[in-house]
Amino acid sequence: MPLSRDLIDKAKAAARRAYCPYSRFPVGAAIATESGTVFTGCNVENASYGLTICAERNAIFQMVAAGGETTFDVIVVYTPTPKPTAPCGACRQVLNEFNPAAEVYCVCDGPDVIRSTVRELLPNAFGPQNLG
């Protein structure tokens, strides 16, 4: 699925809702499922930093919580920075759980875009395929 203006706009809107008083680093994510349904997430920080949830995982958890769909085709991650930022390791692991072949686009306020797949971001990943 190609990168769309709609997904970028939804990721940017999600970033504006981020709760990040500690890092002051808002992140927004928008995922699209095979059916075309879009789920968004933003980072939500906590004074006990380990309890923080990243935007990418928040979007995945929104998809699962909505019921019905448990795989996605594309994720757009937006940061209001001059250069794009790739998902953290924890997010890469969660994204892998729901589609290692999904396309990942990391966008920012500058012209650069990181384009990858989950599999490329997390080579030799552990996932459901290893449990069988």
N, CA, C and O atoms as a GROMACS GRO file, in nm:
protein
  528
    1MET      N    1   0.086  -0.117   0.000
    1MET     CA    2   0.000   0.000   0.000
    1MET      C    3   0.091   0.124   0.000
    1MET      O    4   0.182   0.133   0.082
    2PRO      N    5   0.067   0.217  -0.089
    2PRO     CA    6   0.153   0.336  -0.095
    2PRO      C    7   0.124   0.433   0.021
    2PRO      O    8   0.019   0.430   0.084
    3LEU      N    9   0.221   0.517   0.044
    3LEU     CA   10   0.207   0.623   0.144
    3LEU      C   11   0.098   0.719   0.097
    3LEU      O   12   0.098   0.761  -0.019
    4SER      N   13   0.005   0.753   0.187
    4SER     CA   14  -0.104   0.843   0.147
    4SER      C   15  -0.105   0.968   0.233
    4SER      O   16  -0.065   0.966   0.349
    5ARG      N   17  -0.152   1.076   0.174
    5ARG     CA   18  -0.165   1.203   0.245
    5ARG      C   19  -0.259   1.186   0.365
    5ARG      O   20  -0.237   1.246   0.471
    6ASP      N   21  -0.364   1.106   0.348
    6ASP     CA   22  -0.460   1.084   0.456
    6ASP      C   23  -0.394   1.020   0.578
    6ASP      O   24  -0.418   1.064   0.691
    7LEU      N   25  -0.310   0.919   0.557
    7LEU     CA   26  -0.242   0.855   0.670
    7LEU      C   27  -0.143   0.950   0.737
    7LEU      O   28  -0.130   0.952   0.859
    8ILE      N   29  -0.074   1.030   0.656
    8ILE     CA   30   0.018   1.129   0.713
    8ILE      C   31  -0.059   1.228   0.798
    8ILE      O   32  -0.018   1.259   0.911
    9ASP      N   33  -0.170   1.279   0.746
    9ASP     CA   34  -0.251   1.376   0.820
    9ASP      C   35  -0.304   1.317   0.950
    9ASP      O   36  -0.308   1.385   1.053
   10LYS      N   37  -0.345   1.191   0.946
   10LYS     CA   38  -0.397   1.128   1.068
   10LYS      C   39  -0.286   1.104   1.170
   10LYS      O   40  -0.309   1.116   1.290
   11ALA      N   41  -0.167   1.069   1.124
   11ALA     CA   42  -0.054   1.053   1.215
   11ALA      C   43  -0.016   1.187   1.278
   11ALA      O   44   0.016   1.193   1.397
   12LYS      N   45  -0.018   1.294   1.199
   12LYS     CA   46   0.011   1.427   1.252
   12LYS      C   47  -0.093   1.470   1.355
   12LYS      O   48  -0.058   1.525   1.459
   13ALA      N   49  -0.218   1.444   1.326
   13ALA     CA   50  -0.325   1.479   1.420
   13ALA      C   51  -0.308   1.400   1.550
   13ALA      O   52  -0.329   1.455   1.659
   14ALA      N   53  -0.270   1.275   1.541
   14ALA     CA   54  -0.248   1.195   1.661
   14ALA      C   55  -0.132   1.252   1.742
   14ALA      O   56  -0.140   1.257   1.865
   15ALA      N   57  -0.026   1.295   1.677
   15ALA     CA   58   0.089   1.353   1.748
   15ALA      C   59   0.048   1.476   1.827
   15ALA      O   60   0.102   1.502   1.935
   16ARG      N   61  -0.046   1.553   1.775
   16ARG     CA   62  -0.093   1.672   1.846
   16ARG      C   63  -0.166   1.635   1.976
   16ARG      O   64  -0.180   1.719   2.065
   17ARG      N   65  -0.212   1.511   1.987
   17ARG     CA   66  -0.281   1.466   2.108
   17ARG      C   67  -0.187   1.397   2.207
   17ARG      O   68  -0.231   1.353   2.314
   18ALA      N   69  -0.060   1.386   2.173
   18ALA     CA   70   0.036   1.315   2.258
   18ALA      C   71   0.045   1.379   2.396
   18ALA      O   72   0.032   1.500   2.412
   19TYR      N   73   0.066   1.294   2.495
   19TYR     CA   74   0.089   1.339   2.632
   19TYR      C   75   0.236   1.309   2.661
   19TYR      O   76   0.271   1.196   2.694
   20CYS      N   77   0.320   1.410   2.648
   20CYS     CA   78   0.464   1.388   2.660
   20CYS      C   79   0.532   1.499   2.740
   20CYS      O   80   0.621   1.567   2.689
   21PRO      N   81   0.490   1.518   2.866
   21PRO     CA   82   0.550   1.625   2.947
   21PRO      C   83   0.695   1.600   2.986
   21PRO      O   84   0.765   1.694   3.026
   22TYR      N   85   0.743   1.478   2.976
   22TYR     CA   86   0.879   1.445   3.018
   22TYR      C   87   0.978   1.453   2.903
   22TYR      O   88   1.082   1.518   2.916
   23SER      N   89   0.948   1.388   2.792
   23SER     CA   90   1.039   1.391   2.677
   23SER      C   91   1.015   1.512   2.588
   23SER      O   92   1.106   1.556   2.518
   24ARG      N   93   0.895   1.566   2.591
   24ARG     CA   94   0.855   1.672   2.500
   24ARG      C   95   0.880   1.631   2.353
   24ARG      O   96   0.920   1.711   2.269
   25PHE      N   97   0.855   1.504   2.328
   25PHE     CA   98   0.878   1.445   2.195
   25PHE      C   99   0.748   1.378   2.150
   25PHE      O  100   0.732   1.257   2.168
   26PRO      N  101   0.655   1.455   2.091
   26PRO     CA  102   0.528   1.397   2.048
   26PRO      C  103   0.547   1.308   1.925
   26PRO      O  104   0.621   1.341   1.832
   27VAL      N  105   0.479   1.195   1.927
   27VAL     CA  106   0.482   1.102   1.815
   27VAL      C  107   0.338   1.062   1.785
   27VAL      O  108   0.258   1.040   1.876
   28GLY      N  109   0.306   1.054   1.658
   28GLY     CA  110   0.175   1.006   1.614
   28GLY      C  111   0.192   0.892   1.516
   28GLY      O  112   0.288   0.889   1.440
   29ALA      N  113   0.099   0.800   1.519
   29ALA     CA  114   0.103   0.686   1.427
   29ALA      C  115  -0.037   0.662   1.372
   29ALA      O  116  -0.137   0.680   1.441
   30ALA      N  117  -0.041   0.619   1.246
   30ALA     CA  118  -0.166   0.579   1.182
   30ALA      C  119  -0.140   0.448   1.110
   30ALA      O  120  -0.046   0.437   1.031
   31ILE      N  121  -0.224   0.349   1.136
   31ILE     CA  122  -0.213   0.222   1.067
   31ILE      C  123  -0.337   0.200   0.982
   31ILE      O  124  -0.447   0.240   1.019
   32ALA      N  125  -0.317   0.135   0.870
   32ALA     CA  126  -0.428   0.099   0.781
   32ALA      C  127  -0.432  -0.053   0.770
   32ALA      O  128  -0.330  -0.118   0.750
   33THR      N  129  -0.551  -0.107   0.785
   33THR     CA  130  -0.570  -0.250   0.773
   33THR      C  131  -0.604  -0.286   0.629
   33THR      O  132  -0.627  -0.198   0.546
   34GLU      N  133  -0.608  -0.414   0.601
   34GLU     CA  134  -0.642  -0.460   0.466
   34GLU      C  135  -0.778  -0.409   0.421
   34GLU      O  136  -0.799  -0.380   0.304
   35SER      N  137  -0.872  -0.397   0.516
   35SER     CA  138  -1.006  -0.349   0.482
   35SER      C  139  -1.011  -0.198   0.460
   35SER      O  140  -1.113  -0.145   0.416
   36GLY      N  141  -0.901  -0.129   0.492
   36GLY     CA  142  -0.897   0.016   0.476
   36GLY      C  143  -0.928   0.092   0.603
   36GLY      O  144  -0.926   0.215   0.604
   37THR      N  145  -0.958   0.021   0.710
   37THR     CA  146  -0.983   0.088   0.838
   37THR      C  147  -0.853   0.147   0.890
   37THR      O  148  -0.748   0.084   0.881
   38VAL      N  149  -0.862   0.267   0.944
   38VAL     CA  150  -0.744   0.336   0.997
   38VAL      C  151  -0.757   0.349   1.148
   38VAL      O  152  -0.863   0.387   1.199
   39PHE      N  153  -0.649   0.318   1.218
   39PHE     CA  154  -0.641   0.335   1.362
   39PHE      C  155  -0.522   0.424   1.391
   39PHE      O  156  -0.419   0.415   1.325
   40THR      N  157  -0.538   0.511   1.490
   40THR     CA  158  -0.429   0.602   1.524
   40THR      C  159  -0.389   0.583   1.670
   40THR      O  160  -0.462   0.526   1.751
   41GLY      N  161  -0.271   0.633   1.700
   41GLY     CA  162  -0.221   0.631   1.836
   41GLY      C  163  -0.119   0.741   1.855
   41GLY      O  164  -0.056   0.787   1.760
   42CYS      N  165  -0.103   0.782   1.979
   42CYS     CA  166   0.000   0.880   2.014
   42CYS      C  167   0.074   0.827   2.136
   42CYS      O  168   0.027   0.737   2.205
   43ASN      N  169   0.191   0.884   2.161
   43ASN     CA  170   0.263   0.842   2.281
   43ASN      C  171   0.196   0.903   2.404
   43ASN      O  172   0.150   1.018   2.403
   44VAL      N  173   0.191   0.823   2.510
   44VAL     CA  174   0.133   0.866   2.638
   44VAL      C  175   0.236   0.832   2.744
   44VAL      O  176   0.259   0.715   2.776
   45GLU      N  177   0.299   0.935   2.800
   45GLU     CA  178   0.405   0.915   2.897
   45GLU      C  179   0.349   0.905   3.039
   45GLU      O  180   0.234   0.939   3.066
   46ASN      N  181   0.435   0.858   3.128
   46ASN     CA  182   0.400   0.843   3.268
   46ASN      C  183   0.524   0.876   3.351
   46ASN      O  184   0.637   0.852   3.307
   47ALA      N  185   0.504   0.930   3.470
   47ALA     CA  186   0.617   0.961   3.558
   47ALA      C  187   0.701   0.837   3.586
   47ALA      O  188   0.822   0.847   3.604
   48SER      N  189   0.638   0.721   3.589
   48SER     CA  190   0.710   0.595   3.597
   48SER      C  191   0.736   0.554   3.452
   48SER      O  192   0.654   0.484   3.391
   49TYR      N  193   0.849   0.598   3.398
   49TYR     CA  194   0.871   0.597   3.254
   49TYR      C  195   0.847   0.462   3.186
   49TYR      O  196   0.807   0.458   3.070
   50GLY      N  197   0.870   0.353   3.256
   50GLY     CA  198   0.847   0.222   3.198
   50GLY      C  199   0.700   0.196   3.164
   50GLY      O  200   0.670   0.105   3.087
   51LEU      N  201   0.612   0.275   3.219
   51LEU     CA  202   0.468   0.260   3.191
   51LEU      C  203   0.424   0.342   3.070
   51LEU      O  204   0.307   0.339   3.033
   52THR      N  205   0.516   0.413   3.009
   52THR     CA  206   0.486   0.492   2.889
   52THR      C  207   0.449   0.399   2.775
   52THR      O  208   0.503   0.289   2.763
   53ILE      N  209   0.356   0.444   2.690
   53ILE     CA  210   0.319   0.368   2.570
   53ILE      C  211   0.354   0.453   2.448
   53ILE      O  212   0.322   0.572   2.443
   54CYS      N  213   0.418   0.393   2.352
   54CYS     CA  214   0.455   0.462   2.229
   54CYS      C  215   0.337   0.471   2.134
   54CYS      O  216   0.241   0.394   2.145
   55ALA      N  217   0.344   0.563   2.041
   55ALA     CA  218   0.236   0.584   1.945
   55ALA      C  219   0.208   0.460   1.860
   55ALA      O  220   0.093   0.427   1.835
   56GLU      N  221   0.314   0.393   1.817
   56GLU     CA  222   0.297   0.277   1.730
   56GLU      C  223   0.221   0.165   1.801
   56GLU      O  224   0.128   0.107   1.746
   57ARG      N  225   0.262   0.136   1.924
   57ARG     CA  226   0.193   0.032   2.000
   57ARG      C  227   0.052   0.075   2.035
   57ARG      O  228  -0.040  -0.007   2.034
   58ASN      N  229   0.032   0.202   2.065
   58ASN     CA  230  -0.101   0.253   2.095
   58ASN      C  231  -0.194   0.229   1.976
   58ASN      O  232  -0.308   0.186   1.994
   59ALA      N  233  -0.148   0.257   1.855
   59ALA     CA  234  -0.230   0.236   1.735
   59ALA      C  235  -0.263   0.088   1.716
   59ALA      O  236  -0.377   0.054   1.685
   60ILE      N  237  -0.164   0.000   1.735
   60ILE     CA  238  -0.190  -0.144   1.723
   60ILE      C  239  -0.291  -0.188   1.827
   60ILE      O  240  -0.384  -0.263   1.796
   61PHE      N  241  -0.275  -0.142   1.950
   61PHE     CA  242  -0.367  -0.183   2.057
   61PHE      C  243  -0.509  -0.130   2.031
   61PHE      O  244  -0.606  -0.195   2.067
   62GLN      N  245  -0.520  -0.012   1.968
   62GLN     CA  246  -0.652   0.040   1.930
   62GLN      C  247  -0.718  -0.053   1.829
   62GLN      O  248  -0.838  -0.080   1.837
   63MET      N  249  -0.638  -0.102   1.732
   63MET     CA  250  -0.691  -0.195   1.631
   63MET      C  251  -0.743  -0.322   1.699
   63MET      O  252  -0.855  -0.366   1.671
   64VAL      N  253  -0.664  -0.379   1.787
   64VAL     CA  254  -0.704  -0.503   1.854
   64VAL      C  255  -0.826  -0.479   1.942
   64VAL      O  256  -0.919  -0.559   1.943
   65ALA      N  257  -0.825  -0.368   2.017
   65ALA     CA  258  -0.936  -0.338   2.108
   65ALA      C  259  -1.067  -0.316   2.034
   65ALA      O  260  -1.174  -0.343   2.088
   66ALA      N  261  -1.059  -0.266   1.909
   66ALA     CA  262  -1.180  -0.242   1.830
   66ALA      C  263  -1.246  -0.373   1.786
   66ALA      O  264  -1.364  -0.376   1.754
   67GLY      N  265  -1.168  -0.481   1.786
   67GLY     CA  266  -1.222  -0.612   1.746
   67GLY      C  267  -1.224  -0.630   1.596
   67GLY      O  268  -1.229  -0.534   1.520
   68GLY      N  269  -1.220  -0.755   1.556
   68GLY     CA  270  -1.235  -0.786   1.414
   68GLY      C  271  -1.107  -0.799   1.337
   68GLY      O  272  -1.090  -0.897   1.264
   69GLU      N  273  -1.015  -0.704   1.349
   69GLU     CA  274  -0.894  -0.708   1.268
   69GLU      C  275  -0.771  -0.724   1.358
   69GLU      O  276  -0.760  -0.660   1.462
   70THR      N  277  -0.682  -0.809   1.315
   70THR     CA  278  -0.559  -0.831   1.391
   70THR      C  279  -0.436  -0.829   1.301
   70THR      O  280  -0.332  -0.886   1.334
   71THR      N  281  -0.448  -0.762   1.189
   71THR     CA  282  -0.333  -0.743   1.101
   71THR      C  283  -0.346  -0.607   1.033
   71THR      O  284  -0.457  -0.557   1.013
   72PHE      N  285  -0.233  -0.551   0.998
   72PHE     CA  286  -0.233  -0.421   0.930
   72PHE      C  287  -0.139  -0.429   0.811
   72PHE      O  288  -0.052  -0.516   0.806
   73ASP      N  289  -0.156  -0.339   0.717
   73ASP     CA  290  -0.075  -0.339   0.595
   73ASP      C  291   0.031  -0.230   0.593
   73ASP      O  292   0.138  -0.248   0.535
   74VAL      N  293   0.001  -0.117   0.658
   74VAL     CA  294   0.092  -0.003   0.654
   74VAL      C  295   0.080   0.077   0.783
   74VAL      O  296  -0.027   0.088   0.842
   75ILE      N  297   0.192   0.132   0.826
   75ILE     CA  298   0.194   0.225   0.938
   75ILE      C  299   0.273   0.348   0.898
   75ILE      O  300   0.378   0.338   0.834
   76VAL      N  301   0.220   0.464   0.936
   76VAL     CA  302   0.291   0.590   0.919
   76VAL      C  303   0.321   0.643   1.058
   76VAL      O  304   0.232   0.656   1.142
   77VAL      N  305   0.447   0.672   1.082
   77VAL     CA  306   0.492   0.728   1.209
   77VAL      C  307   0.540   0.870   1.182
   77VAL      O  308   0.626   0.893   1.097
   78TYR      N  309   0.482   0.965   1.256
   78TYR     CA  310   0.515   1.107   1.236
   78TYR      C  311   0.581   1.164   1.362
   78TYR      O  312   0.535   1.143   1.474
   79THR      N  313   0.690   1.236   1.340
   79THR     CA  314   0.752   1.315   1.446
   79THR      C  315   0.772   1.457   1.394
   79THR      O  316   0.812   1.475   1.279
   80PRO      N  317   0.746   1.558   1.477
   80PRO     CA  318   0.764   1.697   1.434
   80PRO      C  319   0.911   1.738   1.445
   80PRO      O  320   0.948   1.826   1.523
   81THR      N  321   0.992   1.674   1.365
   81THR     CA  322   1.137   1.691   1.367
   81THR      C  323   1.188   1.717   1.225
   81THR      O  324   1.114   1.694   1.129
   82PRO      N  325   1.312   1.764   1.210
   82PRO     CA  326   1.364   1.785   1.075
   82PRO      C  327   1.398   1.655   1.002
   82PRO      O  328   1.398   1.650   0.880
   83LYS      N  329   1.427   1.548   1.078
   83LYS     CA  330   1.459   1.417   1.021
   83LYS      C  331   1.362   1.314   1.079
   83LYS      O  332   1.322   1.327   1.195
   84PRO      N  333   1.323   1.212   1.002
   84PRO     CA  334   1.230   1.111   1.053
   84PRO      C  335   1.295   1.023   1.158
   84PRO      O  336   1.417   1.007   1.162
   85THR      N  337   1.213   0.965   1.243
   85THR     CA  338   1.257   0.878   1.350
   85THR      C  339   1.190   0.742   1.334
   85THR      O  340   1.069   0.734   1.318
   86ALA      N  341   1.269   0.636   1.338
   86ALA     CA  342   1.217   0.500   1.324
   86ALA      C  343   1.160   0.451   1.458
   86ALA      O  344   1.197   0.504   1.563
   87PRO      N  345   1.070   0.352   1.455
   87PRO     CA  346   1.013   0.297   1.579
   87PRO      C  347   1.121   0.238   1.670
   87PRO      O  348   1.224   0.189   1.624
   88CYS      N  349   1.094   0.243   1.801
   88CYS     CA  350   1.186   0.183   1.898
   88CYS      C  351   1.178   0.030   1.889
   88CYS      O  352   1.092  -0.024   1.819
   89GLY      N  353   1.267  -0.036   1.959
   89GLY     CA  354   1.272  -0.183   1.955
   89GLY      C  355   1.145  -0.249   2.004
   89GLY      O  356   1.100  -0.346   1.944
   90ALA      N  357   1.086  -0.197   2.113
   90ALA     CA  358   0.963  -0.256   2.164
   90ALA      C  359   0.851  -0.246   2.061
   90ALA      O  360   0.774  -0.340   2.042
   91CYS      N  361   0.843  -0.132   1.995
   91CYS     CA  362   0.739  -0.115   1.892
   91CYS      C  363   0.765  -0.207   1.773
   91CYS      O  364   0.671  -0.263   1.716
   92ARG      N  365   0.889  -0.222   1.736
   92ARG     CA  366   0.921  -0.313   1.625
   92ARG      C  367   0.874  -0.454   1.657
   92ARG      O  368   0.820  -0.523   1.570
   93GLN      N  369   0.895  -0.498   1.780
   93GLN     CA  370   0.852  -0.631   1.820
   93GLN      C  371   0.700  -0.644   1.814
   93GLN      O  372   0.649  -0.746   1.766
   94VAL      N  373   0.628  -0.544   1.861
   94VAL     CA  374   0.481  -0.549   1.857
   94VAL      C  375   0.432  -0.543   1.713
   94VAL      O  376   0.340  -0.617   1.677
   95LEU      N  377   0.489  -0.458   1.631
   95LEU     CA  378   0.449  -0.451   1.490
   95LEU      C  379   0.470  -0.586   1.423
   95LEU      O  380   0.387  -0.630   1.344
   96ASN      N  381   0.581  -0.652   1.454
   96ASN     CA  382   0.611  -0.784   1.397
   96ASN      C  383   0.501  -0.885   1.430
   96ASN      O  384   0.469  -0.970   1.347
   97GLU      N  385   0.446  -0.877   1.547
   97GLU     CA  386   0.340  -0.970   1.589
   97GLU      C  387   0.220  -0.964   1.496
   97GLU      O  388   0.151  -1.064   1.476
   98PHE      N  389   0.194  -0.846   1.439
   98PHE     CA  390   0.071  -0.825   1.363
   98PHE      C  391   0.092  -0.813   1.212
   98PHE      O  392  -0.007  -0.801   1.138
   99ASN      N  393   0.216  -0.816   1.164
   99ASN     CA  394   0.245  -0.830   1.021
   99ASN      C  395   0.390  -0.793   0.991
   99ASN      O  396   0.421  -0.676   0.973
  100PRO      N  397   0.477  -0.893   0.987
  100PRO     CA  398   0.618  -0.865   0.956
  100PRO      C  399   0.638  -0.803   0.818
  100PRO      O  400   0.739  -0.736   0.794
  101ALA      N  401   0.545  -0.826   0.727
  101ALA     CA  402   0.559  -0.774   0.591
  101ALA      C  403   0.500  -0.634   0.573
  101ALA      O  404   0.508  -0.578   0.464
  102ALA      N  405   0.440  -0.578   0.678
  102ALA     CA  406   0.377  -0.446   0.667
  102ALA      C  407   0.479  -0.340   0.629
  102ALA      O  408   0.595  -0.346   0.668
  103GLU      N  409   0.432  -0.242   0.553
  103GLU     CA  410   0.515  -0.130   0.514
  103GLU      C  411   0.519  -0.028   0.628
  103GLU      O  412   0.419  -0.004   0.696
  104VAL      N  413   0.636   0.030   0.648
  104VAL     CA  414   0.657   0.130   0.753
  104VAL      C  415   0.709   0.257   0.687
  104VAL      O  416   0.809   0.254   0.615
  105TYR      N  417   0.640   0.368   0.712
  105TYR     CA  418   0.684   0.498   0.663
  105TYR      C  419   0.702   0.589   0.783
  105TYR      O  420   0.609   0.609   0.860
  106CYS      N  421   0.822   0.643   0.798
  106CYS     CA  422   0.849   0.739   0.904
  106CYS      C  423   0.865   0.875   0.839
  106CYS      O  424   0.954   0.895   0.756
  107VAL      N  425   0.778   0.968   0.877
  107VAL     CA  426   0.776   1.100   0.817
  107VAL      C  427   0.800   1.206   0.924
  107VAL      O  428   0.792   1.179   1.044
  108CYS      N  429   0.830   1.326   0.878
  108CYS     CA  430   0.864   1.435   0.969
  108CYS      C  431   0.827   1.568   0.904
  108CYS      O  432   0.758   1.571   0.802
  109ASP      N  433   0.875   1.676   0.963
  109ASP     CA  434   0.849   1.807   0.904
  109ASP      C  435   0.944   1.839   0.789
  109ASP      O  436   0.920   1.932   0.713
  110GLY      N  437   1.051   1.764   0.777
  110GLY     CA  438   1.145   1.780   0.666
  110GLY      C  439   1.105   1.693   0.549
  110GLY      O  440   1.002   1.626   0.554
  111PRO      N  441   1.184   1.693   0.444
  111PRO     CA  442   1.149   1.619   0.323
  111PRO      C  443   1.182   1.469   0.328
  111PRO      O  444   1.132   1.393   0.245
  112ASP      N  445   1.264   1.427   0.424
  112ASP     CA  446   1.308   1.287   0.427
  112ASP      C  447   1.198   1.194   0.475
  112ASP      O  448   1.113   1.231   0.555
  113VAL      N  449   1.201   1.072   0.424
  113VAL     CA  450   1.109   0.966   0.465
  113VAL      C  451   1.191   0.838   0.480
  113VAL      O  452   1.274   0.806   0.395
  114ILE      N  453   1.168   0.767   0.589
  114ILE     CA  454   1.224   0.634   0.604
  114ILE      C  455   1.118   0.537   0.554
  114ILE      O  456   1.007   0.535   0.607
  115ARG      N  457   1.150   0.457   0.455
  115ARG     CA  458   1.056   0.358   0.401
  115ARG      C  459   1.118   0.221   0.423
  115ARG      O  460   1.232   0.196   0.383
  116SER      N  461   1.042   0.133   0.485
  116SER     CA  462   1.094   0.002   0.520
  116SER      C  463   0.977  -0.094   0.534
  116SER      O  464   0.862  -0.059   0.508
  117THR      N  465   1.008  -0.214   0.576
  117THR     CA  466   0.906  -0.308   0.622
  117THR      C  467   0.940  -0.341   0.767
  117THR      O  468   1.051  -0.316   0.813
  118VAL      N  469   0.843  -0.396   0.836
  118VAL     CA  470   0.869  -0.439   0.973
  118VAL      C  471   0.984  -0.540   0.974
  118VAL      O  472   1.073  -0.532   1.058
  119ARG      N  473   0.981  -0.633   0.882
  119ARG     CA  474   1.084  -0.737   0.874
  119ARG      C  475   1.224  -0.677   0.857
  119ARG      O  476   1.320  -0.726   0.916
  120GLU      N  477   1.235  -0.572   0.777
  120GLU     CA  478   1.364  -0.507   0.758
  120GLU      C  479   1.410  -0.434   0.885
  120GLU      O  480   1.529  -0.428   0.914
  121LEU      N  481   1.314  -0.379   0.959
  121LEU     CA  482   1.346  -0.309   1.084
  121LEU      C  483   1.383  -0.406   1.196
  121LEU      O  484   1.454  -0.368   1.289
  122LEU      N  485   1.334  -0.529   1.188
  122LEU     CA  486   1.357  -0.627   1.294
  122LEU      C  487   1.393  -0.762   1.232
  122LEU      O  488   1.312  -0.855   1.234
  123PRO      N  489   1.515  -0.772   1.177
  123PRO     CA  490   1.554  -0.899   1.115
  123PRO      C  491   1.564  -1.011   1.218
  123PRO      O  492   1.596  -0.987   1.335
  124ASN      N  493   1.536  -1.132   1.174
  124ASN     CA  494   1.544  -1.251   1.261
  124ASN      C  495   1.456  -1.238   1.385
  124ASN      O  496   1.493  -1.280   1.494
  125ALA      N  497   1.340  -1.180   1.366
  125ALA     CA  498   1.249  -1.152   1.478
  125ALA      C  499   1.191  -1.279   1.539
  125ALA      O  500   1.177  -1.382   1.473
  126PHE      N  501   1.157  -1.268   1.665
  126PHE     CA  502   1.082  -1.371   1.735
  126PHE      C  503   0.935  -1.334   1.721
  126PHE      O  504   0.897  -1.218   1.741
  127GLY      N  505   0.852  -1.432   1.688
  127GLY     CA  506   0.710  -1.404   1.674
  127GLY      C  507   0.628  -1.531   1.677
  127GLY      O  508   0.680  -1.638   1.709
  128PRO      N  509   0.501  -1.520   1.643
  128PRO     CA  510   0.412  -1.635   1.648
  128PRO      C  511   0.462  -1.754   1.567
  128PRO      O  512   0.436  -1.869   1.602
  129GLN      N  513   0.533  -1.725   1.459
  129GLN     CA  514   0.584  -1.832   1.373
  129GLN      C  515   0.687  -1.918   1.446
  129GLN      O  516   0.712  -2.031   1.404
  130ASN      N  517   0.748  -1.868   1.554
  130ASN     CA  518   0.847  -1.943   1.630
  130ASN      C  519   0.785  -2.032   1.737
  130ASN      O  520   0.856  -2.110   1.800
  131LEU      N  521   0.656  -2.023   1.758
  131LEU     CA  522   0.591  -2.094   1.868
  131LEU      C  523   0.532  -2.226   1.825
  131LEU      O  524   0.488  -2.304   1.910
  132GLY      N  525   0.529  -2.254   1.695
  132GLY     CA  526   0.457  -2.365   1.642
  132GLY      C  527   0.514  -2.498   1.649
  132GLY      O  528   0.452  -2.594   1.603
   0.00000   0.00000   0.00000
